[in-house]
């Protein structure tokens, strides 16, 4: 029973719909003998006659076995057409994509990526997950934005370098570059001591500079609010400065810290859907335009 072919079922339904082998042949673009051969092959597979053939102009009629085969055959053909349609839509980019991200990328790059994907693929299903785990849980998503490379069975594309800058309340530092030494024992607002923050504090230590951390927060808005309040300055990557206003000034540091490297990650060997492949291309294009 495993030899049933969908084309035979399609021919059978055409015979039922048209009432004769000759009209089914005309509808399908076959010869009448081809229709007869396909019905005979299907009857051989199911082990019995599917049609009573009265001859002459009278329409053919289904046998009881034919009624059983037709009911399930129509269902198989409907599901097959649905599958073909789903495959076509998948190839056209109308699938689902899960993207992992982190705070500053969610503001600086991700909205533009989502808009671009929706413009090209209006029916796509985009799921976004913001979680700054270390190491990143790449297996949980199709693509992940991450501030650094990672070990393990992961492939990556570098998007950009994100330089660190000093953010201060206006008037706290002279205009221009700020020597790193000026931050020794100075009050500073910082991220928690995980993710990217240990790299910042290690760079301070290598320079022999030890600022006084007076507040820690994982939220960029909270850090900038405390800087505005005059509690201390902050060293942040430039992409984190989406809400810098005239009450704050931004300074380069001397010596400069090594920039934060932003990557797009995915599980090694993963076959990308057309939607994910296009998302990678768009992310690279958008990253190239960021300041």
Buried (B, 14 or more C-beta within 10 A) or exposed (E): EEEBEEEBBBBBBBBBEBBBBBBBBBBBEBEBEBBBBBBEBBBEBBEEBBBEBEEEEEBBEBBEBBEBBBEEBBEEBEEEEEEEEEEEBBEBBBBEBBBBBBBBBBBBBBEBBBEBBEEBBEEBEBEBEEEBEEEBEBEEBBBBBBBBEBEEEBEBEEBBEBBBBBBBBEEBBEEEEBEBEBBBEBBBBBBEEEBBBEBBBEBBEEBEBBBEBEBBBEEBEBBBBBBBEEBBBBBBBBBBBBEBEEEBBEBEBEEEBEEBBBBBBBBEEBEBBBBBEBBBEBBBEBBEEBE
